[in-house]
Amino acid sequence: MKYIHYCLGIVFAFCLMTVLLITSVEAVTYWTPGYYEKEYARYQVTEVVSMEMEDLLDVTREMMAYLRGRRDDLHVPTVVDGHPREFFNDREIAHMEDVRGLFLGGLMVRRICIAAALMCLLLLVLLKARIRRVLPGAVCGGTGLFFALICGLAALISTDFTRYFIIFHQIFFDNDLWILDPETDLLINIVPEPFFMDTAGRIALVFAIPVLIIFLLCLFLLLRNRKAGTDGA
């Protein structure tokens, strides 16, 4: 029975890590608007697309609202090179519809993981597991394994970001709409490849901090439980 308890604890840990990872993506993407302004300034995006910073940030806010499902379309009027126009063309709109599905799908996965984690806790209670003893070890092991997998994946991607960037799109998109032309599509100019690399690094940092805290806390509880068991014996 204790192996069932431990397996439930591992599933709980993986669900928790998935929730934290998706939340980290959401935090960097949605909760830090100043990040975009810094990145645009860093890569001189306003000069590339011939836009004022405030207009570019307005477009970004509308794009983020669309990805979160808070607006129905991407018909965003703006001013480019001194002339009024729609920022997104038809190809970009079609691609961003796919991206929106990916973002909303991620939020759905998070909700499923939260439900699964709560179910694991409920089963542990119903199975009369010693939660204070089972969870620290299971979460410590599960967190370490999950984090090791993520670090390994990050190390692999860092060897050739462009290659794995393409592979990512080929896996998650069933069309070639993501292949944009910088001559005709403004979207690729406001989110160049270095922007994605910076964003991935920022997400990794935001994710690593709570994971490390949880791992150290569980390790402390695990060692304390073992010490208590040894003293009791």
ROSE-4610 file (N, C-alpha, C; in Angstrom, 1 decimal, always signed):
// ROSE-4610
residu = [M/M/M/K/K/K/Y/Y/Y/I/I/I/H/H/H/Y/Y/Y/C/C/C/L/L/L/G/G/G/I/I/I/V/V/V/F/F/F/A/A/A/F/F/F/C/C/C/L/L/L/M/M/M/T/T/T/V/V/V/L/L/L/L/L/L/I/I/I/T/T/T/S/S/S/V/V/V/E/E/E/A/A/A/V/V/V/T/T/T/Y/Y/Y/W/W/W/T/T/T/P/P/P/G/G/G/Y/Y/Y/Y/Y/Y/E/E/E/K/K/K/E/E/E/Y/Y/Y/A/A/A/R/R/R/Y/Y/Y/Q/Q/Q/V/V/V/T/T/T/E/E/E/V/V/V/V/V/V/S/S/S/M/M/M/E/E/E/M/M/M/E/E/E/D/D/D/L/L/L/L/L/L/D/D/D/V/V/V/T/T/T/R/R/R/E/E/E/M/M/M/M/M/M/A/A/A/Y/Y/Y/L/L/L/R/R/R/G/G/G/R/R/R/R/R/R/D/D/D/D/D/D/L/L/L/H/H/H/V/V/V/P/P/P/T/T/T/V/V/V/V/V/V/D/D/D/G/G/G/H/H/H/P/P/P/R/R/R/E/E/E/F/F/F/F/F/F/N/N/N/D/D/D/R/R/R/E/E/E/I/I/I/A/A/A/H/H/H/M/M/M/E/E/E/D/D/D/V/V/V/R/R/R/G/G/G/L/L/L/F/F/F/L/L/L/G/G/G/G/G/G/L/L/L/M/M/M/V/V/V/R/R/R/R/R/R/I/I/I/C/C/C/I/I/I/A/A/A/A/A/A/A/A/A/L/L/L/M/M/M/C/C/C/L/L/L/L/L/L/L/L/L/L/L/L/V/V/V/L/L/L/L/L/L/K/K/K/A/A/A/R/R/R/I/I/I/R/R/R/R/R/R/V/V/V/L/L/L/P/P/P/G/G/G/A/A/A/V/V/V/C/C/C/G/G/G/G/G/G/T/T/T/G/G/G/L/L/L/F/F/F/F/F/F/A/A/A/L/L/L/I/I/I/C/C/C/G/G/G/L/L/L/A/A/A/A/A/A/L/L/L/I/I/I/S/S/S/T/T/T/D/D/D/F/F/F/T/T/T/R/R/R/Y/Y/Y/F/F/F/I/I/I/I/I/I/F/F/F/H/H/H/Q/Q/Q/I/I/I/F/F/F/F/F/F/D/D/D/N/N/N/D/D/D/L/L/L/W/W/W/I/I/I/L/L/L/D/D/D/P/P/P/E/E/E/T/T/T/D/D/D/L/L/L/L/L/L/I/I/I/N/N/N/I/I/I/V/V/V/P/P/P/E/E/E/P/P/P/F/F/F/F/F/F/M/M/M/D/D/D/T/T/T/A/A/A/G/G/G/R/R/R/I/I/I/A/A/A/L/L/L/V/V/V/F/F/F/A/A/A/I/I/I/P/P/P/V/V/V/L/L/L/I/I/I/I/I/I/F/F/F/L/L/L/L/L/L/C/C/C/L/L/L/F/F/F/L/L/L/L/L/L/L/L/L/R/R/R/N/N/N/R/R/R/K/K/K/A/A/A/G/G/G/T/T/T/D/D/D/G/G/G/A/A/A]
num = [1/1/1/2/2/2/3/3/3/4/4/4/5/5/5/6/6/6/7/7/7/8/8/8/9/9/9/10/10/10/11/11/11/12/12/12/13/13/13/14/14/14/15/15/15/16/16/16/17/17/17/18/18/18/19/19/19/20/20/20/21/21/21/22/22/22/23/23/23/24/24/24/25/25/25/26/26/26/27/27/27/28/28/28/29/29/29/30/30/30/31/31/31/32/32/32/33/33/33/34/34/34/35/35/35/36/36/36/37/37/37/38/38/38/39/39/39/40/40/40/41/41/41/42/42/42/43/43/43/44/44/44/45/45/45/46/46/46/47/47/47/48/48/48/49/49/49/50/50/50/51/51/51/52/52/52/53/53/53/54/54/54/55/55/55/56/56/56/57/57/57/58/58/58/59/59/59/60/60/60/61/61/61/62/62/62/63/63/63/64/64/64/65/65/65/66/66/66/67/67/67/68/68/68/69/69/69/70/70/70/71/71/71/72/72/72/73/73/73/74/74/74/75/75/75/76/76/76/77/77/77/78/78/78/79/79/79/80/80/80/81/81/81/82/82/82/83/83/83/84/84/84/85/85/85/86/86/86/87/87/87/88/88/88/89/89/89/90/90/90/91/91/91/92/92/92/93/93/93/94/94/94/95/95/95/96/96/96/97/97/97/98/98/98/99/99/99/100/100/100/101/101/101/102/102/102/103/103/103/104/104/104/105/105/105/106/106/106/107/107/107/108/108/108/109/109/109/110/110/110/111/111/111/112/112/112/113/113/113/114/114/114/115/115/115/116/116/116/117/117/117/118/118/118/119/119/119/120/120/120/121/121/121/122/122/122/123/123/123/124/124/124/125/125/125/126/126/126/127/127/127/128/128/128/129/129/129/130/130/130/131/131/131/132/132/132/133/133/133/134/134/134/135/135/135/136/136/136/137/137/137/138/138/138/139/139/139/140/140/140/141/141/141/142/142/142/143/143/143/144/144/144/145/145/145/146/146/146/147/147/147/148/148/148/149/149/149/150/150/150/151/151/151/152/152/152/153/153/153/154/154/154/155/155/155/156/156/156/157/157/157/158/158/158/159/159/159/160/160/160/161/161/161/162/162/162/163/163/163/164/164/164/165/165/165/166/166/166/167/167/167/168/168/168/169/169/169/170/170/170/171/171/171/172/172/172/173/173/173/174/174/174/175/175/175/176/176/176/177/177/177/178/178/178/179/179/179/180/180/180/181/181/181/182/182/182/183/183/183/184/184/184/185/185/185/186/186/186/187/187/187/188/188/188/189/189/189/190/190/190/191/191/191/192/192/192/193/193/193/194/194/194/195/195/195/196/196/196/197/197/197/198/198/198/199/199/199/200/200/200/201/201/201/202/202/202/203/203/203/204/204/204/205/205/205/206/206/206/207/207/207/208/208/208/209/209/209/210/210/210/211/211/211/212/212/212/213/213/213/214/214/214/215/215/215/216/216/216/217/217/217/218/218/218/219/219/219/220/220/220/221/221/221/222/222/222/223/223/223/224/224/224/225/225/225/226/226/226/227/227/227/228/228/228/229/229/229/230/230/230/231/231/231/232/232/232/233/233/233]
x = [+0.8/+0.0/+0.9/+2.0/+2.8/+3.4/+3.5/+3.9/+2.9/+1.6/+0.5/+0.5/+0.7/+0.8/+1.9/+3.0/+4.2/+3.9/+3.3/+2.9/+2.0/+1.0/+0.0/+0.8/+1.8/+2.5/+3.4/+3.9/+4.7/+3.8/+2.6/+1.6/+1.2/+1.0/+0.8/+1.9/+3.1/+4.3/+4.4/+4.1/+4.2/+3.1/+1.9/+0.8/+1.1/+1.7/+2.1/+3.2/+4.1/+5.2/+4.6/+3.7/+3.0/+2.3/+1.5/+0.8/+1.8/+2.9/+3.9/+4.5/+4.8/+5.4/+4.4/+3.2/+2.2/+2.0/+1.9/+1.7/+2.9/+4.1/+5.3/+5.3/+4.8/+4.6/+3.6/+2.5/+1.4/+2.0/+2.8/+3.3/+4.2/+5.1/+6.0/+5.2/+4.2/+3.5/+2.5/+1.8/+0.6/+0.9/+1.6/+1.6/+2.8/+3.6/+4.8/+4.8/+3.8/+3.8/+5.1/+5.7/+7.0/+8.1/+8.0/+8.9/+9.0/+7.8/+7.7/+8.4/+8.1/+8.7/+10.3/+10.8/+12.2/+12.8/+12.1/+12.5/+12.5/+11.4/+11.3/+12.4/+12.7/+13.8/+15.1/+15.3/+16.6/+16.9/+15.8/+16.0/+15.6/+15.3/+15.0/+13.8/+12.8/+11.7/+10.9/+10.8/+10.0/+10.6/+11.9/+12.6/+12.3/+12.4/+12.2/+10.8/+9.8/+8.4/+7.9/+8.7/+8.3/+7.1/+7.1/+6.0/+6.4/+5.5/+5.8/+5.7/+6.4/+6.4/+5.0/+4.3/+3.0/+2.0/+2.1/+1.2/+1.6/+2.9/+3.3/+2.8/+2.9/+2.5/+0.9/+0.2/-1.2/-1.6/-0.9/-1.0/-0.7/+0.3/+0.7/-0.4/-0.9/-2.0/-3.2/-3.5/-4.7/-4.4/-3.2/-2.8/-2.8/-2.4/-2.4/-3.9/-4.7/-6.1/-6.8/-6.4/-6.9/-6.4/-5.2/-4.6/-5.3/-5.7/-6.4/-7.9/-8.4/-9.8/-10.6/-10.0/-10.7/-11.2/-10.8/-11.4/-11.5/-12.4/-12.8/-12.0/-11.3/-10.6/-9.3/-8.5/-7.2/-7.2/-8.4/-8.4/-8.1/-6.8/-6.2/-5.7/-6.5/-6.0/-4.9/-3.9/-2.8/-2.2/-1.0/-0.3/+1.1/+1.4/+2.7/+3.3/+4.5/+5.2/+4.3/+3.6/+2.8/+1.4/+1.1/-0.1/-1.0/-2.3/-3.2/-3.4/-3.4/-3.6/-3.9/-4.4/-4.5/-3.1/-2.8/-1.5/-1.3/-2.3/-2.2/-2.8/-2.1/-2.7/-3.4/-4.0/-4.8/-4.0/-2.8/-1.9/-1.6/-1.3/-0.9/-2.1/-3.3/-4.5/-4.8/-4.6/-4.8/-3.9/-2.6/-1.6/-1.9/-2.2/-2.5/-3.7/-4.6/-5.8/-5.3/-4.3/-3.7/-2.9/-2.2/-1.4/-2.4/-3.5/-4.5/-5.0/-5.3/-5.7/-4.7/-3.4/-2.3/-2.3/-2.4/-2.5/-3.7/-4.8/-6.0/-6.0/-5.4/-5.2/-4.3/-3.2/-2.3/-3.1/-4.0/-4.7/-5.7/-6.2/-7.1/-6.3/-5.1/-4.2/-3.9/-3.7/-3.5/-4.7/-5.8/-7.0/-7.2/-6.8/-6.9/-5.9/-4.7/-3.6/-4.0/-4.6/-5.1/-6.1/-7.0/-8.1/-7.4/-6.4/-5.8/-5.0/-4.3/-3.5/-4.5/-5.6/-6.6/-7.1/-7.3/-7.8/-6.8/-5.5/-4.4/-4.4/-4.6/-4.6/-5.8/-7.0/-8.2/-8.0/-7.4/-7.1/-6.2/-5.2/-4.3/-5.0/-5.9/-6.7/-7.6/-8.3/-9.2/-8.4/-7.2/-6.4/-5.6/-5.9/-5.3/-3.8/-3.3/-1.8/-1.3/-0.1/+0.5/+1.1/+0.2/+0.5/+1.8/+2.0/+3.1/+4.4/+4.3/+5.5/+5.7/+4.5/+4.5/+4.9/+4.2/+4.3/+5.7/+6.4/+7.7/+8.7/+8.7/+9.6/+9.1/+7.8/+7.3/+7.5/+7.1/+7.2/+8.7/+9.6/+11.0/+11.5/+11.2/+11.6/+11.0/+9.7/+9.0/+9.4/+9.6/+10.1/+11.5/+12.4/+13.7/+13.7/+12.9/+12.9/+12.3/+11.2/+10.6/+11.6/+12.2/+13.1/+14.3/+14.8/+15.9/+15.5/+14.3/+13.8/+13.8/+13.2/+13.1/+14.5/+15.4/+16.8/+17.5/+17.3/+17.8/+17.3/+16.0/+15.4/+15.9/+16.0/+16.5/+18.0/+18.8/+20.2/+20.2/+19.3/+19.3/+18.9/+17.8/+17.4/+18.4/+19.2/+20.2/+21.3/+21.5/+22.5/+22.2/+20.9/+20.5/+19.1/+19.0/+17.6/+16.7/+17.3/+16.5/+16.0/+16.8/+16.3/+15.1/+15.3/+14.2/+13.0/+13.2/+12.1/+11.3/+11.9/+11.2/+10.5/+11.2/+10.6/+9.3/+9.4/+8.3/+7.1/+7.3/+6.1/+5.6/+6.5/+6.0/+5.2/+5.5/+4.8/+3.4/+3.3/+2.1/+1.2/+1.7/+0.9/+0.9/-0.3/-0.5/-0.5/+0.1/+0.1/+1.5/+1.7/+2.9/+2.6/+1.5/+1.2/+2.2/+2.9/+3.9/+5.2/+5.3/+6.5/+6.1/+6.6/+6.2/+7.3/+7.0/+7.9/+8.1/+9.4/+9.6/+9.3/+9.2/+9.0/+7.5/+6.6/+5.2/+4.5/+5.0/+4.4/+5.1/+4.3/+4.9/+5.1/+4.3/+4.4/+5.8/+6.4/+7.8/+8.8/+8.5/+9.5/+9.3/+8.2/+8.0/+8.4/+8.4/+8.9/+10.0/+11.2/+12.3/+12.8/+13.6/+14.1/+14.8/+15.6/+16.2/+15.2/+14.0/+12.9/+12.5/+12.3/+11.8/+12.9/+14.2/+15.2/+15.2/+15.1/+15.0/+13.8/+12.7/+11.4/+11.6/+12.2/+12.4/+13.2/+14.3/+15.1/+14.4/+13.6/+12.8/+11.8/+11.2/+10.2/+10.9/+12.1/+12.9/+13.2/+13.6/+13.9/+12.7/+11.6/+10.4/+9.9/+10.1/+9.7/+10.6/+11.9/+12.9/+12.8/+12.5/+12.4/+11.5/+10.1/+9.2/+9.6/+10.1/+10.4/+11.5/+12.5/+13.7/+13.2/+12.3/+11.8/+11.0/+10.2/+9.4/+10.3/+11.3/+12.2/+13.0/+13.5/+14.2/+13.4/+12.1/+11.2/+10.9/+10.6/+10.3/+11.5/+12.7/+13.9/+14.1/+13.8/+14.0/+13.0/+11.7/+10.7/+11.1/+11.6/+12.0/+13.1/+14.1/+15.2/+14.8/+13.9/+13.4/+12.6/+11.8/+11.0/+11.9/+13.0/+13.9/+14.6/+15.0/+15.7/+14.8/+13.5/+12.5/+12.3/+12.3/+12.1/+13.3/+14.5/+15.8/+15.8/+15.4/+15.4/+14.4/+13.2/+12.2/+12.6/+13.4/+13.9/+14.9]
y = [-1.2/+0.0/+1.3/+1.2/+2.4/+2.8/+1.8/+2.2/+2.9/+2.6/+3.3/+4.8/+4.9/+6.2/+7.0/+6.4/+7.1/+7.5/+6.6/+6.9/+8.1/+8.1/+9.2/+10.5/+10.4/+11.6/+12.1/+11.2/+11.5/+12.2/+11.7/+12.3/+13.7/+13.8/+15.1/+16.1/+15.6/+16.5/+16.9/+16.0/+16.3/+17.3/+17.1/+18.0/+19.4/+19.5/+20.7/+21.4/+20.7/+21.3/+21.8/+21.1/+21.5/+22.8/+22.9/+24.1/+25.3/+25.1/+26.1/+26.5/+25.6/+25.9/+26.7/+26.3/+27.1/+28.4/+28.5/+29.8/+30.7/+30.1/+30.9/+31.5/+30.7/+31.2/+32.4/+32.1/+33.2/+34.4/+34.3/+35.4/+36.3/+35.7/+36.4/+37.0/+36.3/+36.7/+37.8/+37.6/+38.5/+39.5/+39.1/+39.9/+40.9/+41.0/+41.9/+42.8/+43.7/+44.5/+45.3/+45.8/+46.5/+45.7/+44.4/+43.5/+43.8/+43.9/+44.1/+45.4/+46.5/+47.8/+47.7/+47.0/+46.8/+46.0/+45.0/+44.2/+44.9/+45.7/+46.5/+47.5/+48.1/+49.1/+48.4/+47.3/+46.6/+46.2/+45.8/+45.3/+46.4/+47.6/+48.7/+48.4/+47.7/+47.3/+48.5/+49.6/+50.7/+51.2/+51.2/+51.7/+50.7/+49.4/+48.4/+48.5/+48.6/+48.7/+50.1/+51.1/+52.5/+52.9/+52.6/+52.9/+53.6/+54.4/+55.0/+53.9/+54.0/+53.0/+52.8/+53.9/+53.8/+53.0/+53.3/+52.6/+51.1/+50.8/+49.4/+48.7/+49.3/+48.7/+48.6/+49.5/+49.3/+48.1/+47.9/+46.7/+45.4/+45.5/+44.3/+44.0/+45.0/+44.8/+44.2/+44.6/+44.0/+42.6/+42.3/+41.0/+40.0/+40.5/+39.7/+39.4/+40.5/+40.3/+39.2/+39.2/+38.2/+36.8/+36.7/+35.4/+34.8/+35.7/+35.3/+35.1/+35.3/+35.1/+36.3/+37.5/+38.6/+39.6/+39.3/+40.0/+38.9/+39.2/+38.2/+38.2/+39.2/+39.3/+40.1/+40.1/+40.8/+41.9/+42.5/+43.7/+44.9/+45.2/+46.3/+47.4/+48.5/+49.7/+50.4/+50.9/+51.6/+52.5/+53.1/+53.9/+53.4/+53.1/+52.6/+53.5/+54.0/+54.9/+56.2/+56.6/+57.8/+57.6/+56.3/+56.1/+55.1/+55.4/+54.5/+53.2/+52.1/+50.8/+49.8/+48.6/+47.5/+46.9/+46.6/+46.1/+44.7/+43.8/+42.4/+42.2/+41.4/+41.1/+39.7/+39.2/+38.0/+36.8/+36.7/+35.6/+35.6/+36.7/+36.9/+36.5/+37.0/+36.8/+35.3/+34.6/+33.1/+32.4/+32.8/+32.2/+32.4/+33.7/+34.0/+33.3/+32.9/+32.1/+30.7/+30.2/+28.9/+29.1/+30.2/+30.5/+30.7/+31.3/+31.5/+30.1/+29.2/+27.9/+27.2/+27.4/+26.8/+27.4/+28.8/+29.4/+28.9/+29.0/+28.6/+27.1/+26.3/+24.9/+24.7/+25.5/+25.4/+25.7/+26.7/+27.1/+25.9/+25.2/+24.1/+23.0/+22.7/+21.7/+22.0/+23.3/+23.7/+23.4/+23.7/+23.4/+21.9/+21.1/+19.6/+19.1/+19.7/+19.3/+19.7/+20.9/+21.3/+20.3/+19.9/+18.9/+17.6/+17.2/+15.9/+15.9/+17.0/+17.1/+17.0/+17.7/+17.6/+16.2/+15.5/+14.1/+13.2/+13.5/+12.7/+12.9/+14.1/+14.4/+13.7/+13.7/+13.1/+11.6/+11.0/+9.5/+9.2/+10.0/+9.8/+9.8/+10.7/+10.8/+9.6/+9.2/+8.0/+6.7/+6.7/+5.5/+5.5/+6.5/+6.7/+6.7/+7.4/+7.6/+8.6/+8.4/+9.3/+10.5/+11.4/+12.5/+13.2/+13.5/+14.3/+13.5/+12.2/+11.4/+11.1/+10.8/+10.4/+11.6/+12.7/+13.8/+14.5/+14.7/+15.3/+14.5/+13.2/+12.4/+12.3/+12.1/+12.0/+13.3/+14.4/+15.7/+16.1/+15.7/+16.0/+15.2/+13.9/+13.1/+13.5/+13.8/+14.2/+15.5/+16.4/+17.8/+17.7/+16.9/+16.8/+16.2/+15.2/+14.5/+15.4/+16.1/+17.0/+18.2/+18.7/+19.8/+19.4/+18.1/+17.6/+17.4/+17.0/+16.8/+18.2/+19.2/+20.5/+21.1/+20.9/+21.4/+20.8/+19.4/+18.7/+19.2/+19.4/+19.9/+21.3/+22.2/+23.5/+23.5/+22.6/+22.5/+22.0/+21.1/+20.6/+21.7/+22.5/+23.6/+24.7/+24.9/+26.0/+25.7/+24.4/+24.0/+24.5/+24.7/+25.2/+25.7/+26.9/+27.4/+27.4/+27.9/+28.0/+26.7/+25.6/+24.3/+23.8/+24.0/+23.5/+24.4/+25.7/+26.6/+26.1/+25.7/+25.2/+23.9/+23.0/+21.7/+22.0/+22.9/+23.2/+23.6/+24.5/+24.9/+23.8/+22.9/+21.8/+20.8/+20.7/+19.8/+20.3/+21.6/+22.2/+22.9/+23.1/+23.7/+22.8/+22.6/+21.7/+22.5/+23.7/+24.4/+25.2/+26.0/+26.8/+28.3/+28.6/+30.0/+30.7/+29.9/+30.5/+31.0/+30.6/+31.0/+32.4/+33.4/+34.8/+35.5/+36.5/+37.2/+38.6/+38.9/+40.2/+41.4/+41.1/+42.2/+42.6/+41.6/+41.9/+41.7/+41.0/+40.7/+41.4/+42.3/+43.1/+42.2/+41.2/+40.4/+39.8/+39.3/+38.7/+39.7/+41.0/+42.0/+42.5/+42.3/+42.8/+41.7/+40.4/+39.3/+38.5/+39.1/+38.4/+37.3/+36.4/+35.2/+35.5/+36.6/+36.9/+37.2/+37.8/+38.0/+36.7/+35.7/+34.4/+33.7/+33.9/+33.4/+34.1/+35.4/+36.1/+35.7/+35.5/+35.1/+33.7/+32.8/+31.4/+31.5/+32.3/+32.4/+33.0/+34.0/+34.6/+33.6/+32.8/+31.8/+30.8/+30.4/+29.4/+29.9/+31.2/+31.8/+31.9/+32.3/+32.5/+31.1/+30.1/+28.7/+28.1/+28.4/+27.7/+28.2/+29.4/+30.0/+29.2/+29.1/+28.4/+26.9/+26.3/+24.9/+24.6/+25.5/+25.3/+25.5/+26.4/+26.6/+25.3/+24.8/+23.6/+22.4/+22.3/+21.2/+21.2/+22.4/+22.5/+22.3/+22.8/+22.7/+21.2/+20.5/+19.1/+18.3/+18.7/+18.0/+18.2/+19.4/+19.6/+18.8/+18.7/+17.9/+16.4/+16.0/+14.6/+14.2/+15.0/+14.8/+14.8/+15.8/+15.9/+14.6/+14.1/+12.9/+11.7/+11.6/+10.5/+10.6/+11.8/+12.0/+11.6/+12.1/+11.7/+10.2/+9.5/+8.1/+7.4/+7.9/+7.3/+7.5/+8.7/+9.0/+8.2/+8.0/+7.1/+5.7/+5.2/+3.8/+3.7]
z = [+0.0/+0.0/+0.0/+0.7/+0.7/-0.6/-1.6/-2.9/-3.7/-3.4/-4.0/-3.4/-2.1/-1.5/-2.2/-2.4/-3.0/-4.4/-5.2/-6.6/-6.7/-5.8/-5.7/-5.4/-4.5/-4.2/-5.4/-6.2/-7.3/-8.4/-8.6/-9.5/-9.0/-7.7/-7.1/-7.4/-7.3/-7.5/-9.0/-9.9/-11.3/-11.7/-11.1/-11.4/-10.8/-9.7/-9.1/-9.9/-10.4/-11.2/-12.6/-13.1/-14.4/-14.2/-13.0/-12.7/-12.6/-11.9/-11.7/-13.0/-13.9/-15.2/-16.1/-16.1/-16.9/-16.3/-15.0/-14.3/-14.6/-14.7/-15.0/-16.4/-17.3/-18.7/-18.7/-17.9/-17.8/-17.2/-16.1/-15.4/-16.3/-17.0/-17.9/-19.1/-19.6/-20.8/-20.5/-19.4/-19.1/-18.0/-17.0/-15.7/-15.7/-16.7/-16.6/-17.9/-18.0/-19.3/-19.5/-18.5/-18.6/-19.3/-19.3/-19.9/-21.4/-22.0/-23.5/-23.9/-23.1/-23.4/-23.4/-22.4/-22.3/-23.5/-23.8/-25.0/-26.3/-26.5/-27.7/-27.8/-26.6/-26.6/-26.9/-26.3/-26.4/-27.9/-28.6/-30.0/-31.0/-30.5/-31.4/-32.3/-31.7/-32.5/-33.1/-32.3/-32.8/-34.1/-34.2/-35.5/-36.6/-36.3/-37.3/-37.9/-37.1/-37.6/-37.8/-37.5/-37.8/-37.0/-35.7/-34.8/-33.6/-33.0/-31.7/-30.6/-29.5/-28.5/-27.9/-27.6/-27.0/-27.9/-29.3/-30.2/-30.2/-30.2/-30.2/-28.9/-27.8/-26.5/-26.5/-27.2/-27.3/-28.1/-29.2/-30.0/-29.2/-28.4/-27.6/-26.5/-25.9/-24.9/-25.6/-26.8/-27.4/-27.9/-28.3/-28.6/-27.4/-26.3/-25.1/-24.6/-24.8/-24.4/-25.3/-26.6/-27.5/-27.1/-26.8/-26.4/-25.2/-24.3/-23.1/-23.2/-24.5/-24.7/-24.3/-24.1/-23.6/-24.7/-25.9/-27.1/-28.2/-29.1/-30.1/-31.4/-31.7/-32.9/-32.8/-33.8/-33.8/-34.8/-35.1/-35.9/-35.1/-35.1/-34.2/-35.1/-35.1/-35.9/-35.1/-35.9/-35.3/-36.3/-36.0/-37.0/-37.2/-38.5/-38.9/-39.9/-39.6/-40.5/-40.8/-39.8/-40.0/-40.7/-41.0/-41.8/-41.0/-40.9/-40.2/-41.0/-40.2/-40.9/-39.8/-40.3/-39.4/-39.1/-37.8/-37.5/-38.1/-37.9/-38.3/-39.6/-40.5/-41.8/-41.7/-42.7/-42.7/-42.2/-42.7/-42.4/-40.9/-40.4/-39.0/-38.1/-38.5/-37.7/-37.7/-38.8/-38.9/-38.0/-38.0/-37.2/-35.7/-35.4/-34.0/-33.4/-34.3/-33.9/-33.4/-34.1/-33.6/-32.3/-32.2/-31.0/-29.8/-30.0/-29.0/-28.5/-29.4/-29.0/-28.2/-28.5/-27.7/-26.3/-26.2/-24.9/-24.0/-24.6/-23.9/-23.5/-24.4/-24.1/-22.9/-22.8/-21.6/-20.3/-20.4/-19.2/-18.8/-19.8/-19.5/-18.9/-19.4/-18.8/-17.3/-17.0/-15.7/-14.8/-15.3/-14.5/-14.2/-15.3/-15.1/-14.1/-14.1/-13.2/-11.7/-11.6/-10.2/-9.7/-10.6/-10.2/-9.9/-10.7/-10.5/-9.1/-8.9/-7.6/-6.4/-6.5/-5.4/-5.2/-6.4/-6.3/-5.6/-5.9/-5.3/-3.8/-3.4/-1.9/-1.3/-2.0/-1.5/-1.3/-2.4/-2.3/-1.2/-1.0/+0.1/+1.5/+1.6/+2.8/+3.0/+1.9/+1.9/+2.2/+1.7/+1.9/+3.2/+4.0/+5.3/+5.3/+4.3/+4.2/+5.2/+5.7/+6.6/+5.7/+5.4/+4.4/+4.8/+6.1/+6.5/+6.3/+6.1/+5.9/+4.4/+3.7/+2.3/+1.4/+1.6/+0.6/+0.5/+1.7/+1.5/+0.6/+0.9/+0.0/-1.4/-1.6/-3.0/-3.7/-3.1/-3.8/-4.0/-3.1/-3.2/-4.4/-4.5/-5.6/-6.9/-6.9/-8.1/-8.6/-7.7/-8.1/-8.7/-8.1/-8.6/-10.0/-10.2/-11.5/-12.5/-12.2/-13.2/-13.5/-12.5/-12.8/-13.6/-13.3/-14.1/-15.6/-15.8/-17.2/-17.9/-17.2/-17.8/-18.0/-17.1/-17.3/-18.5/-18.6/-19.7/-21.0/-21.0/-22.3/-22.6/-21.6/-21.8/-22.3/-21.7/-22.2/-23.6/-24.0/-25.4/-26.4/-26.0/-26.8/-27.0/-25.9/-26.0/-27.0/-27.4/-28.3/-29.7/-30.0/-31.4/-31.2/-30.7/-30.4/-31.7/-32.8/-34.1/-34.5/-34.4/-34.8/-34.0/-32.7/-31.8/-31.8/-32.1/-32.3/-33.4/-34.5/-35.7/-35.3/-34.6/-34.3/-33.4/-32.4/-31.6/-32.4/-33.4/-34.2/-35.1/-35.6/-36.4/-35.5/-34.3/-33.4/-33.0/-32.7/-32.2/-33.3/-34.5/-35.5/-36.7/-37.3/-38.5/-39.8/-39.8/-41.0/-41.1/-42.1/-42.2/-42.0/-41.3/-41.1/-40.2/-39.4/-38.5/-39.2/-40.4/-41.2/-41.8/-41.1/-41.4/-42.2/-43.0/-43.8/-43.2/-42.8/-42.2/-43.1/-44.4/-45.4/-45.4/-45.1/-45.1/-43.8/-42.9/-41.6/-40.4/-39.8/-38.7/-37.5/-37.3/-36.1/-35.9/-36.9/-36.8/-36.4/-36.7/-36.3/-34.9/-34.3/-32.9/-31.9/-32.4/-31.6/-32.3/-32.5/-33.2/-32.3/-32.9/-32.2/-30.9/-30.8/-29.5/-28.4/-28.8/-27.8/-27.2/-28.1/-27.6/-26.7/-27.0/-26.2/-24.8/-24.8/-23.5/-22.7/-23.4/-22.7/-22.1/-22.9/-22.3/-21.1/-21.1/-19.9/-18.8/-19.0/-17.9/-17.3/-18.2/-17.7/-16.9/-17.3/-16.6/-15.2/-15.1/-13.8/-12.9/-13.4/-12.6/-12.1/-13.0/-12.6/-11.6/-11.7/-10.9/-9.4/-9.2/-7.8/-6.9/-7.3/-6.4/-6.4/-7.5/-7.5/-6.5/-6.5/-5.5/-4.1/-3.9/-2.5/-2.1/-2.9/-2.6/-2.4/-3.2/-3.1/-1.8/-1.4/-0.2/+1.0/+1.0/+2.1/+2.3/+1.2/+1.3/+1.7/+1.3/+1.7/+3.2/+3.7/+5.1/+5.9/+5.5/+6.1/+6.1/+4.9/+4.8/+5.7/+5.8/+6.7/+8.2/+8.5/+9.9/+10.2/+9.3/+9.5/+9.8/+9.0/+9.1/+10.5/+10.8/+12.1/+13.3/+13.1/+14.2/+14.3/+13.1/+13.1/+13.7/+13.4/+14.0/+15.5/+15.9/+17.4/+18.1/+17.4/+18.0/+18.2/+17.1/+17.2/+18.3]
